[in-house]
Amino acid sequence: MKRLLVILIALTLTVIGANAKTPSKLLTNAAICESTVHFSGLPKEIAACMDESQQDGLFILPSSWVLGEIKLEELVYFPIVYLRNDEHILCVFEKTAQGQWQLKFENPHALQIHGTDNTLHLDSIDFFNFRPDQLTQWGLLYGAIQYGYDISFSGQQYSIFITFETFSTPSGWAFSFLQMNPPKAQKSAYLNGALYDYWMMVQTGELLQYNYALNEENVGFFNVTMPADMSVWDAASFHIDQRIDPMQYFVTAQVDTAYHGNGESVKLRSSPNGKVIREIPNQSEIDASNLNDDWILVRYQDVFGYVDARFVKGTTAYLRKE
């Protein structure tokens, strides 16, 4: 499994250089992606829509436009990110029926990072992109707007990917995935000690999926139920250190082997259909990652493993008639 952020960064084209800087306090010592330009580098149709006061800033163009994958004359909308001082403003331009470009709206929440740890630091803005052929569930526009950046705190490095979804969150920006990059390979506390050199937390519909990889190869994953309140995933107020721990999404459940079995203990396994780690007595209380999968990751007496969901009361598999 290739690291998505690495692929996306590799697709960018040098315009003014990866180490371009702006006077922003937030961007002090932070590298900016290579699709960043000064005012003179904007498409002339877009530059004509900008105010004179904005000409001293920096602008991040969609990498798809820089690479020639999309053309301005074929678009209805064109987004850029405007950087000035501590502002990261998404500007979306619209082509009128007469073929003239105009500023449709501005959104001031293109990049806001939060954490309870005062060592949190923005390392770089990695990419900004626009895919006019990708419609989002919550989109006001035709197309998907995507933004990625790297942060570090408490000795750990994280890459974050967000999307502009207009109606799904108060700011319009929603968390999409996060990747944690430890300084060296570690053992997973959840996947029976599996070694990994990075893990990703990804939104997949109503679930959050935690993926672990070593040397670009997937070594395992598990799903947790995502909170229904979408405002939790508002990128403008998202506290990374308060949301990455998967245990906060686990739910309390009870083993019941009588409904589909013989009423005896259930086997806790290292992986779905994997080796048996221990036995869990019937009627025991466990912490379950979710109630929807056929095999679910659970914690029993501080030991993590997988159980057949048919033997966990309240799961989809348990309620399914055989």
Secondary structure by P-SEA (a helix, b strand, c coil): cccaaaaaaaaccccccccccccccccccbbbcccccccccccaaaaaacccccccbbbbccccccccccccccccbbbbbbbccccbbbbbbbbcccccccccccccccbbbbccccccccccccccccccccccccccccbbbbbbbccccccbbbbbbbbbbcccccccccccbbbbbcccbbbbcccccccccbbbbbbcccbbbbbbbcccccccbbbbbccccccccccccccccccccccccbbbbbbbcccccccccccccccccccccccccccbbbbbccccccbbbbbccccccccccccccccccccccc
